[in-house]
Amino acid sequence: MIVRLADWLDHRTGFRAARHHLFDETLPPGTGWAFTFGSLLLLGLTLQVVTGTLLALFYAPTPDHAWDSVRYITTSVRGGHLLRGLHHWGASLVVVTAVVHMVRVILFGSYRAPREVNWGIGLVLLHVILAFGLTGYLLPWDQRAYWATVVTINISKLTPLAGEFVANLLRGGPDIGALTLTRWYGTHVLVLPPALFGLTALHLYLMRRHGISGPIREREGIPQPFFPYQAARDLTVALVVGAGLAALAWQGAPALEPPADPTAADYIPRPEWYFLGLFQLLKYFPGRLEVVGAIVIPGAVMTLLALLPWIDRARSRGLADRRWLLSSLAAGVAGITTLTVLGAMDKPPASDGTWNVREQAGLALMAGDTCTSCHSDSAVAGSIDPQRVSKPRDWVSSHLLDPEMISPGLREAPPTNEYDNGAILAALARGRSGDLPTLSAEEAGVAVLFNRNCVRCHTLGTVGGKEGPVLSTIGDRLDEAGLVRQITAPLEVKPTGDMPAFFDKLTPNEITRLSRWLASHRSTTSSQ
């Protein structure tokens, strides 16, 4: 009965021929464990497609909901933390396996004729894999994702002749926002997957057309079919690596940082580990030389790799005939590894203990009515001690956005203010590791005003944006009257400037207080 059913199905589908094509391929004698990485990479890519599809069922690609949807997946979806963990660590598995597979191809000379085209397709596939990692990094829409994307787009501006065009294409508008997230999500789930499927299919087709290159030196023996010999090796490697991946995934993906805060210009971004080498390389080429580290050196390396089948003119694939190539490969791997390790070890500089203006604003806001209406010695939630807040940052972020998350019906959620919320989070982070400053009512008030209106564009001390002039010593150039005029009518002061007027956003009293405070910041005054 089973045989008759199989015959019927084979007559209509030809599955026996497909099975023969997949499992009965003959391999050169000596093919062994070194040739398992291609199958492992295919398994990793399949895992990423499956887990990514499941994550997409719960993900909302808008700035207002992206962070919350990722938090919901992690905390509320059954098995969600495991699903995120599999996708996160699976991305690292794919990158590592792709690089190891490429190194194996170079060591064995598998790029030589007639496999030059397949080598080029493999290099393009590596770029597609890295593009998946780059576009997926933004999707959680937390601080780490947002500011790493800011750095990426700034690097894209270094593209010769088309820097601003590329940056605008990636950004989708004048600022990183909804269009940026939509474009990166669309690229991640709509553009890159078809490219991945097509290139993988072509890569496998050419691999089957020309066959596996086999060991470096031909060995005597009878060719063996892929199944069961090589298939058993592939399965063994897949089970061992899969067990390690499952153990990592059980711990979940790295914790979400607070939601993206465009005002936190003092945030020091860190890319995913497989971009740390490039991140570290850029530090050695400051200013106008940055294009060398961002474009010239990586471009030269990839060009040499693409031309490798034509550069390599050795008599054979033997290691003795390609000493120069293997030396170059060892130097390249050592260099990339060193840069990656240095990037991982390069931690943000420790604070000197002084509270910056953003942190002072957060401390002032916590002492204001918005927080003390619930958090005080006589209120329902008790007072807040910034030095003893034990809740994680993502929990505090959720509470600031929606107080009802822990107290349904207690009070309505206040209007969301990313400037205030970011300042409170900054103050809580500093409060855990330092003494609290004593602020007068005037100092607290102007710190809040500066954080809400100035910090995005102007740097003061150690915090602030880069679009406008640094204000740490603004008192050396402008007095109080000059600052009032600059704030209320900036185009009269500088017709070609792009600073907006604040006369309709701040009261005359607030403008006067802010101007007087800024005028006090001179080169002889300690920065805040």
QUIPE-V30144 format. One record per residue. N is the residue number from 1. RES is the residue in three letters. SS is DSSP state (hx for helix, st for strand, lp for the rest). OMEGA is omega in degrees with one decimal (none if undefined). NEAR is the number of other C-alpha atoms within 12 Angstrom. Layout:
# QUIPE-V30144
[[N | RES | SS | OMEGA | NEAR] [N | RES | SS | OMEGA | NEAR]]
This chain:
# QUIPE-V30144
[[1 | MET | lp | -179.1 | 7] [2 | ILE | hx | 179.8 | 8] [3 | VAL | hx | 179.5 | 9] [4 | ARG | hx | 178.2 | 10] [5 | LEU | hx | 178.3 | 11] [6 | ALA | hx | 177.8 | 15] [7 | ASP | hx | 179.5 | 15] [8 | TRP | hx | -178.4 | 15] [9 | LEU | hx | 179.9 | 15] [10 | ASP | hx | 179.4 | 16] [11 | HIS | hx | -176.3 | 13] [12 | ARG | hx | -177.2 | 12] [13 | THR | hx | -177.0 | 13] [14 | GLY | lp | -174.1 | 15] [15 | PHE | hx | 179.9 | 17] [16 | ARG | hx | 177.6 | 18] [17 | ALA | hx | 177.8 | 16] [18 | ALA | hx | 178.3 | 13] [19 | ARG | hx | 178.7 | 15] [20 | HIS | hx | -178.9 | 15] [21 | HIS | hx | -176.7 | 18] [22 | LEU | hx | -168.4 | 19] [23 | PHE | hx | -174.0 | 22] [24 | ASP | lp | 177.2 | 21] [25 | GLU | lp | 178.5 | 26] [26 | THR | st | -177.8 | 27] [27 | LEU | st | 179.3 | 31] [28 | PRO | lp | 176.9 | 25] [29 | PRO | lp | 179.2 | 23] [30 | GLY | lp | 176.0 | 24] [31 | THR | lp | -173.7 | 32] [32 | GLY | lp | -171.5 | 24] [33 | TRP | hx | -178.7 | 24] [34 | ALA | hx | -177.3 | 28] [35 | PHE | hx | 179.2 | 34] [36 | THR | lp | -172.8 | 32] [37 | PHE | hx | 177.1 | 33] [38 | GLY | hx | 177.8 | 35] [39 | SER | hx | 177.9 | 29] [40 | LEU | hx | 177.3 | 34] [41 | LEU | hx | 178.0 | 36] [42 | LEU | hx | 176.9 | 30] [43 | LEU | hx | 179.6 | 27] [44 | GLY | hx | 178.4 | 35] [45 | LEU | hx | 177.5 | 35] [46 | THR | hx | 178.1 | 24] [47 | LEU | hx | -179.9 | 30] [48 | GLN | hx | 178.7 | 36] [49 | VAL | hx | -177.9 | 30] [50 | VAL | hx | -178.0 | 21] [51 | THR | hx | 178.0 | 28] [52 | GLY | hx | 177.7 | 33] [53 | THR | hx | 179.2 | 20] [54 | LEU | hx | 177.4 | 22] [55 | LEU | hx | -178.6 | 35] [56 | ALA | hx | 179.1 | 29] [57 | LEU | lp | -177.3 | 19] [58 | PHE | lp | -171.7 | 26] [59 | TYR | lp | 177.5 | 30] [60 | ALA | lp | -173.2 | 26] [61 | PRO | lp | 174.6 | 32] [62 | THR | lp | -179.6 | 26] [63 | PRO | lp | -178.2 | 29] [64 | ASP | lp | -172.2 | 23] [65 | HIS | lp | -175.6 | 24] [66 | ALA | hx | -177.7 | 33] [67 | TRP | hx | 179.8 | 38] [68 | ASP | hx | -178.6 | 35] [69 | SER | hx | 177.1 | 31] [70 | VAL | hx | 176.2 | 40] [71 | ARG | hx | 178.3 | 34] [72 | TYR | hx | 177.8 | 27] [73 | ILE | hx | -174.8 | 30] [74 | THR | hx | -170.9 | 30] [75 | THR | hx | -171.2 | 22] [76 | SER | lp | 179.2 | 15] [77 | VAL | lp | -179.7 | 20] [78 | ARG | lp | -177.2 | 13] [79 | GLY | lp | -175.8 | 21] [80 | GLY | hx | 179.7 | 31] [81 | HIS | hx | 177.0 | 31] [82 | LEU | hx | 179.5 | 30] [83 | LEU | hx | 177.1 | 37] [84 | ARG | hx | 179.2 | 43] [85 | GLY | hx | 178.4 | 33] [86 | LEU | hx | -178.4 | 39] [87 | HIS | hx | -179.2 | 39] [88 | HIS | hx | -177.2 | 37] [89 | TRP | hx | 175.4 | 36] [90 | GLY | hx | 177.0 | 41] [91 | ALA | hx | 177.8 | 39] [92 | SER | hx | 177.6 | 32] [93 | LEU | hx | -178.4 | 39] [94 | VAL | hx | -179.6 | 39] [95 | VAL | hx | -179.2 | 35] [96 | VAL | hx | -177.8 | 26] [97 | THR | hx | 178.7 | 31] [98 | ALA | hx | -179.9 | 34] [99 | VAL | hx | 179.0 | 27] [100 | VAL | hx | 178.1 | 23] [101 | HIS | hx | 179.1 | 32] [102 | MET | hx | 178.4 | 34] [103 | VAL | hx | 178.1 | 30] [104 | ARG | hx | 178.9 | 27] [105 | VAL | hx | 179.5 | 37] [106 | ILE | hx | -179.3 | 35] [107 | LEU | hx | -176.7 | 32] [108 | PHE | lp | -179.7 | 30] [109 | GLY | lp | -175.5 | 37] [110 | SER | lp | 178.6 | 36] [111 | TYR | lp | -175.0 | 38] [112 | ARG | lp | -178.0 | 31] [113 | ALA | lp | 9.4 | 21] [114 | PRO | lp | -171.7 | 20] [115 | ARG | lp | -177.6 | 29] [116 | GLU | hx | -178.0 | 28] [117 | VAL | hx | -179.5 | 28] [118 | ASN | hx | 174.8 | 33] [119 | TRP | hx | 178.2 | 35] [120 | GLY | hx | 178.0 | 31] [121 | ILE | hx | 177.6 | 29] [122 | GLY | hx | 177.2 | 38] [123 | LEU | hx | 177.3 | 33] [124 | VAL | hx | 177.1 | 28] [125 | LEU | hx | 177.9 | 36] [126 | LEU | hx | 177.7 | 33] [127 | HIS | hx | 177.4 | 23] [128 | VAL | hx | 178.7 | 30] [129 | ILE | hx | 177.9 | 39] [130 | LEU | hx | 176.7 | 29] [131 | ALA | hx | 173.9 | 29] [132 | PHE | hx | -179.7 | 38] [133 | GLY | hx | -178.1 | 37] [134 | LEU | hx | -178.1 | 34] [135 | THR | hx | 179.2 | 37] [136 | GLY | hx | -176.5 | 36] [137 | TYR | hx | -177.5 | 36] [138 | LEU | lp | -165.9 | 47] [139 | LEU | lp | 176.9 | 46] [140 | PRO | lp | 177.8 | 46] [141 | TRP | lp | 172.8 | 44] [142 | ASP | st | -175.9 | 39] [143 | GLN | hx | -178.0 | 37] [144 | ARG | hx | -177.9 | 32] [145 | ALA | hx | -175.1 | 38] [146 | TYR | hx | -173.2 | 44] [147 | TRP | hx | 172.4 | 33] [148 | ALA | hx | 177.6 | 35] [149 | THR | hx | 175.4 | 39] [150 | VAL | hx | 179.3 | 35] [151 | VAL | hx | -179.5 | 31] [152 | THR | hx | -178.4 | 33] [153 | ILE | hx | 175.9 | 33] [154 | ASN | hx | 177.0 | 25] [155 | ILE | hx | -178.6 | 28] [156 | SER | hx | 178.5 | 26] [157 | LYS | lp | -179.9 | 25] [158 | LEU | lp | 179.5 | 27] [159 | THR | lp | -177.3 | 23] [160 | PRO | lp | 174.1 | 18] [161 | LEU | lp | -175.1 | 11] [162 | ALA | lp | -175.1 | 13] [163 | GLY | hx | -178.1 | 19] [164 | GLU | hx | 178.1 | 21] [165 | PHE | hx | 179.7 | 20] [166 | VAL | hx | 179.9 | 21] [167 | ALA | hx | 178.3 | 28] [168 | ASN | hx | 178.1 | 21] [169 | LEU | hx | 179.2 | 23] [170 | LEU | hx | -174.5 | 36] [171 | ARG | hx | 179.7 | 31] [172 | GLY | lp | -177.7 | 21] [173 | GLY | lp | -178.9 | 20] [174 | PRO | lp | -178.6 | 16] [175 | ASP | lp | 174.4 | 22] [176 | ILE | lp | -176.3 | 34] [177 | GLY | lp | -173.9 | 29] [178 | ALA | hx | -179.2 | 27] [179 | LEU | hx | 177.5 | 21] [180 | THR | hx | -179.2 | 31] [181 | LEU | hx | 179.7 | 37] [182 | THR | hx | -178.9 | 29] [183 | ARG | hx | -178.0 | 28] [184 | TRP | hx | 177.1 | 37] [185 | TYR | hx | 178.7 | 35] [186 | GLY | hx | 177.4 | 24] [187 | THR | hx | -176.8 | 27] [188 | HIS | hx | -172.6 | 33] [189 | VAL | hx | -176.3 | 31] [190 | LEU | hx | -175.3 | 21] [191 | VAL | hx | -175.1 | 19] [192 | LEU | hx | -179.8 | 31] [193 | PRO | hx | 176.3 | 27] [194 | PRO | hx | 177.2 | 17] [195 | ALA | hx | 178.9 | 25] [196 | LEU | hx | -178.4 | 32] [197 | PHE | hx | -178.1 | 21] [198 | GLY | hx | -179.1 | 19] [199 | LEU | hx | 178.5 | 27] [200 | THR | hx | 178.9 | 30] [201 | ALA | hx | 179.3 | 19] [202 | LEU | hx | 178.5 | 22] [203 | HIS | hx | -179.9 | 30] [204 | LEU | hx | 179.0 | 26] [205 | TYR | hx | -179.7 | 20] [206 | LEU | hx | 176.8 | 23] [207 | MET | hx | 178.3 | 27] [208 | ARG | hx | -179.2 | 22] [209 | ARG | hx | -177.4 | 17] [210 | HIS | hx | -179.1 | 23] [211 | GLY | lp | 177.2 | 22] [212 | ILE | lp | -176.2 | 37] [213 | SER | lp | 179.6 | 34] [214 | GLY | lp | -178.8 | 31] [215 | PRO | lp | -177.9 | 26] [216 | ILE | lp | 177.1 | 30] [217 | ARG | lp | -179.0 | 20] [218 | GLU | lp | -179.1 | 19] [219 | ARG | lp | 177.5 | 14] [220 | GLU | lp | 179.5 | 12] [221 | GLY | lp | -179.1 | 11] [222 | ILE | lp | 175.3 | 13] [223 | PRO | lp | -178.8 | 21] [224 | GLN | st | 177.3 | 22] [225 | PRO | st | 179.2 | 22] [226 | PHE | hx | 178.7 | 31] [227 | PHE | hx | 10.1 | 21] [228 | PRO | hx | -167.6 | 18] [229 | TYR | hx | -179.3 | 24] [230 | GLN | hx | 178.0 | 32] [231 | ALA | hx | 178.3 | 28] [232 | ALA | hx | 177.2 | 19] [233 | ARG | hx | 178.6 | 24] [234 | ASP | hx | -178.7 | 29] [235 | LEU | hx | 179.5 | 22] [236 | THR | hx | 178.7 | 20] [237 | VAL | hx | -179.7 | 27] [238 | ALA | hx | -179.4 | 28] [239 | LEU | hx | -179.5 | 17] [240 | VAL | hx | 179.8 | 15] [241 | VAL | hx | 178.9 | 26] [242 | GLY | hx | 178.3 | 24] [243 | ALA | hx | 177.1 | 15] [244 | GLY | hx | 178.4 | 18] [245 | LEU | hx | 179.2 | 29] [246 | ALA | hx | 178.6 | 27] [247 | ALA | hx | 177.4 | 18] [248 | LEU | hx | -177.8 | 25] [249 | ALA | hx | 179.6 | 28] [250 | TRP | hx | 175.9 | 23] [251 | GLN | lp | 179.7 | 22] [252 | GLY | lp | 175.9 | 26] [253 | ALA | lp | 175.5 | 31] [254 | PRO | lp | -176.9 | 27] [255 | ALA | lp | 175.2 | 25] [256 | LEU | lp | 168.6 | 36] [257 | GLU | lp | 178.9 | 31] [258 | PRO | lp | -179.8 | 40] [259 | PRO | st | -179.5 | 43] [260 | ALA | lp | 180.0 | 42] [261 | ASP | lp | -178.2 | 37] [262 | PRO | lp | -179.3 | 37] [263 | THR | lp | -176.3 | 36] [264 | ALA | lp | -175.2 | 43] [265 | ALA | lp | 177.0 | 35] [266 | ASP | lp | 179.9 | 32] [267 | TYR | lp | 179.5 | 33] [268 | ILE | lp | -174.3 | 24] [269 | PRO | lp | 176.0 | 27] [270 | ARG | lp | 179.1 | 30] [271 | PRO | lp | 172.9 | 31] [272 | GLU | lp | -168.8 | 32] [273 | TRP | hx | -175.9 | 31] [274 | TYR | hx | 170.5 | 31] [275 | PHE | hx | -177.3 | 32] [276 | LEU | hx | 179.6 | 26] [277 | GLY | hx | 177.2 | 32] [278 | LEU | hx | 178.3 | 38] [279 | PHE | hx | 179.7 | 33] [280 | GLN | hx | -179.9 | 31] [281 | LEU | hx | -178.5 | 30] [282 | LEU | hx | -177.9 | 29] [283 | LYS | lp | -179.2 | 22] [284 | TYR | lp | -179.4 | 20] [285 | PHE | lp | -176.5 | 19] [286 | PRO | lp | 173.8 | 15] [287 | GLY | hx | -176.4 | 14] [288 | ARG | hx | 179.1 | 14] [289 | LEU | hx | -176.8 | 17] [290 | GLU | hx | 179.9 | 25] [291 | VAL | hx | 178.9 | 27] [292 | VAL | hx | -179.7 | 24] [293 | GLY | hx | -175.4 | 27] [294 | ALA | hx | -172.6 | 35] [295 | ILE | hx | -169.6 | 25] [296 | VAL | hx | -176.2 | 21] [297 | ILE | hx | 177.1 | 22] [298 | PRO | hx | 179.3 | 22] [299 | GLY | hx | 178.9 | 18] [300 | ALA | hx | 179.4 | 15] [301 | VAL | hx | -178.7 | 21] [302 | MET | hx | 177.2 | 20] [303 | THR | hx | 178.1 | 19] [304 | LEU | hx | 177.8 | 21] [305 | LEU | hx | -179.7 | 31] [306 | ALA | hx | -178.1 | 26] [307 | LEU | lp | -174.8 | 20] [308 | LEU | hx | 179.7 | 30] [309 | PRO | hx | -179.7 | 27] [310 | TRP | hx | 176.1 | 21] [311 | ILE | hx | -177.8 | 19] [312 | ASP | lp | 178.6 | 27] [313 | ARG | lp | -179.2 | 19] [314 | ALA | lp | -177.4 | 19] [315 | ARG | lp | -177.3 | 12] [316 | SER | lp | 176.4 | 19] [317 | ARG | lp | -178.1 | 29] [318 | GLY | lp | -177.7 | 22] [319 | LEU | hx | -179.2 | 20] [320 | ALA | hx | -179.0 | 17] [321 | ASP | hx | -175.0 | 20] [322 | ARG | hx | -177.7 | 24] [323 | ARG | hx | -178.7 | 17] [324 | TRP | hx | -179.4 | 17] [325 | LEU | hx | -178.8 | 28] [326 | LEU | hx | 176.1 | 24] [327 | SER | hx | 177.8 | 17] [328 | SER | hx | 178.7 | 20] [329 | LEU | hx | 179.9 | 24] [330 | ALA | hx | 179.0 | 18] [331 | ALA | hx | 179.3 | 14] [332 | GLY | hx | 178.8 | 22] [333 | VAL | hx | 178.9 | 20] [334 | ALA | hx | -179.6 | 15] [335 | GLY | hx | 179.9 | 18] [336 | ILE | hx | 179.1 | 27] [337 | THR | hx | -180.0 | 22] [338 | THR | hx | 179.3 | 20] [339 | LEU | hx | 179.9 | 26] [340 | THR | hx | 179.1 | 24] [341 | VAL | hx | 178.7 | 22] [342 | LEU | hx | 177.6 | 21] [343 | GLY | hx | 179.0 | 28] [344 | ALA | hx | -178.3 | 22] [345 | MET | hx | -176.1 | 16] [346 | ASP | lp | -177.5 | 19] [347 | LYS | lp | 176.1 | 14] [348 | PRO | lp | -179.4 | 13] [349 | PRO | lp | -179.8 | 12] [350 | ALA | lp | 179.7 | 13] [351 | SER | lp | 177.9 | 16] [352 | ASP | lp | 178.2 | 14] [353 | GLY | lp | 179.6 | 18] [354 | THR | lp | 178.7 | 25] [355 | TRP | lp | 177.7 | 34] [356 | ASN | lp | -173.1 | 38] [357 | VAL | hx | 179.4 | 44] [358 | ARG | hx | 178.9 | 51] [359 | GLU | hx | 176.0 | 44] [360 | GLN | hx | 178.2 | 43] [361 | ALA | hx | 178.5 | 41] [362 | GLY | hx | 178.3 | 42] [363 | LEU | hx | 178.3 | 43] [364 | ALA | hx | -179.2 | 38] [365 | LEU | hx | 178.4 | 39] [366 | MET | hx | 177.9 | 34] [367 | ALA | lp | -178.7 | 27] [368 | GLY | lp | -174.0 | 23] [369 | ASP | hx | -176.2 | 14] [370 | THR | hx | -179.2 | 25] [371 | CYS | hx | -174.1 | 30] [372 | THR | hx | 175.8 | 21] [373 | SER | lp | 176.2 | 23] [374 | CYS | lp | -174.0 | 24] [375 | HIS | lp | 173.4 | 20] [376 | SER | lp | -177.4 | 19] [377 | ASP | lp | -177.6 | 13] [378 | SER | lp | -177.1 | 11] [379 | ALA | lp | -170.6 | 15] [380 | VAL | lp | -171.8 | 16] [381 | ALA | lp | -177.9 | 17] [382 | GLY | lp | -175.5 | 14] [383 | SER | lp | 179.2 | 21] [384 | ILE | lp | 172.4 | 28] [385 | ASP | lp | -176.6 | 25] [386 | PRO | lp | -178.6 | 31] [387 | GLN | lp | -175.7 | 20] [388 | ARG | lp | 177.4 | 19] [389 | VAL | lp | -175.1 | 21] [390 | SER | lp | -178.3 | 16] [391 | LYS | lp | 177.5 | 19] [392 | PRO | lp | -174.6 | 19] [393 | ARG | hx | -178.9 | 27] [394 | ASP | hx | 176.3 | 33] [395 | TRP | hx | 179.3 | 27] [396 | VAL | hx | 178.1 | 29] [397 | SER | hx | 179.2 | 35] [398 | SER | hx | -179.3 | 31] [399 | HIS | hx | 178.3 | 28] [400 | LEU | hx | 179.3 | 33] [401 | LEU | hx | -176.6 | 31] [402 | ASP | lp | -179.5 | 24] [403 | PRO | hx | -177.5 | 27] [404 | GLU | hx | -179.5 | 17] [405 | MET | hx | 177.9 | 19] [406 | ILE | lp | -178.2 | 17] [407 | SER | lp | -179.2 | 15] [408 | PRO | lp | 176.7 | 12] [409 | GLY | lp | -176.8 | 11] [410 | LEU | lp | -179.2 | 16] [411 | ARG | lp | 177.1 | 17] [412 | GLU | lp | 177.2 | 18] [413 | ALA | lp | 178.6 | 21] [414 | PRO | lp | 176.2 | 19] [415 | PRO | lp | -178.1 | 14] [416 | THR | lp | 178.6 | 21] [417 | ASN | lp | -174.8 | 23] [418 | GLU | hx | 179.6 | 29] [419 | TYR | hx | 179.7 | 36] [420 | ASP | hx | -178.6 | 40] [421 | ASN | hx | 178.5 | 43] [422 | GLY | hx | 179.2 | 46] [423 | ALA | hx | 178.7 | 45] [424 | ILE | hx | 178.1 | 42] [425 | LEU | hx | 178.4 | 43] [426 | ALA | hx | 179.9 | 39] [427 | ALA | hx | 179.3 | 39] [428 | LEU | hx | 178.6 | 37] [429 | ALA | hx | 178.6 | 33] [430 | ARG | hx | -176.1 | 32] [431 | GLY | hx | -179.3 | 30] [432 | ARG | lp | -173.2 | 21] [433 | SER | lp | -178.7 | 20] [434 | GLY | lp | 177.9 | 20] [435 | ASP | lp | -179.5 | 20] [436 | LEU | lp | 177.5 | 25] [437 | PRO | lp | 174.3 | 25] [438 | THR | lp | -177.2 | 14] [439 | LEU | lp | 172.1 | 22] [440 | SER | lp | 179.1 | 14] [441 | ALA | hx | 179.9 | 18] [442 | GLU | hx | 179.0 | 20] [443 | GLU | hx | 179.2 | 27] [444 | ALA | hx | -177.7 | 30] [445 | GLY | hx | -178.5 | 29] [446 | VAL | hx | 175.6 | 34] [447 | ALA | hx | 177.5 | 38] [448 | VAL | hx | 178.5 | 37] [449 | LEU | hx | -179.9 | 36] [450 | PHE | hx | -178.5 | 41] [451 | ASN | hx | -177.2 | 43] [452 | ARG | hx | -168.8 | 33] [453 | ASN | hx | -170.1 | 32] [454 | CYS | lp | -166.9 | 40] [455 | VAL | lp | -178.1 | 42] [456 | ARG | lp | -174.5 | 31] [457 | CYS | lp | -171.8 | 27] [458 | HIS | lp | 175.6 | 32] [459 | THR | st | 173.0 | 32] [460 | LEU | st | -176.3 | 36] [461 | GLY | lp | -175.6 | 28] [462 | THR | lp | -173.6 | 31] [463 | VAL | st | 175.2 | 35] [464 | GLY | st | -179.1 | 36] [465 | GLY | lp | -174.5 | 26] [466 | LYS | lp | -174.6 | 20] [467 | GLU | lp | -178.7 | 19] [468 | GLY | lp | 179.7 | 20] [469 | PRO | lp | 174.6 | 21] [470 | VAL | lp | -175.3 | 27] [471 | LEU | lp | -176.1 | 36] [472 | SER | lp | 178.8 | 32] [473 | THR | lp | -176.2 | 26] [474 | ILE | hx | 179.6 | 31] [475 | GLY | hx | 176.2 | 26] [476 | ASP | hx | -174.1 | 20] [477 | ARG | lp | -175.7 | 21] [478 | LEU | lp | 173.4 | 25] [479 | ASP | lp | -176.5 | 23] [480 | GLU | hx | -178.8 | 24] [481 | ALA | hx | 178.9 | 22] [482 | GLY | hx | 178.6 | 24] [483 | LEU | hx | 176.3 | 31] [484 | VAL | hx | 179.6 | 30] [485 | ARG | hx | 179.9 | 23] [486 | GLN | hx | -177.3 | 32] [487 | ILE | hx | -174.6 | 36] [488 | THR | hx | -176.7 | 27] [489 | ALA | lp | -174.7 | 23] [490 | PRO | hx | -178.7 | 21] [491 | LEU | hx | 174.2 | 17] [492 | GLU | hx | 178.8 | 17] [493 | VAL | hx | -179.2 | 20] [494 | LYS | lp | -176.1 | 15] [495 | PRO | lp | -178.1 | 12] [496 | THR | lp | -179.0 | 10] [497 | GLY | lp | 179.5 | 16] [498 | ASP | lp | 177.7 | 17] [499 | MET | lp | 178.7 | 24] [500 | PRO | lp | 175.6 | 23] [501 | ALA | lp | -176.5 | 24] [502 | PHE | lp | -177.6 | 26] [503 | PHE | lp | 179.0 | 20] [504 | ASP | lp | -180.0 | 13] [505 | LYS | lp | 179.6 | 17] [506 | LEU | lp | 176.4 | 23] [507 | THR | lp | 176.9 | 16] [508 | PRO | hx | 178.9 | 17] [509 | ASN | hx | 179.6 | 16] [510 | GLU | hx | 178.0 | 26] [511 | ILE | hx | 179.4 | 34] [512 | THR | hx | -179.8 | 28] [513 | ARG | hx | -179.5 | 29] [514 | LEU | hx | 179.8 | 37] [515 | SER | hx | 179.4 | 33] [516 | ARG | hx | -179.5 | 25] [517 | TRP | hx | 179.2 | 35] [518 | LEU | hx | 179.7 | 42] [519 | ALA | hx | 180.0 | 28] [520 | SER | lp | -178.7 | 27] [521 | HIS | lp | -179.4 | 28] [522 | ARG | lp | -177.4 | 23] [523 | SER | lp | 178.9 | 16] [524 | THR | lp | -178.4 | 12] [525 | THR | lp | 178.1 | 17] [526 | SER | lp | -179.4 | 16] [527 | SER | lp | -178.9 | 25] [528 | GLN | lp | none | 31]]
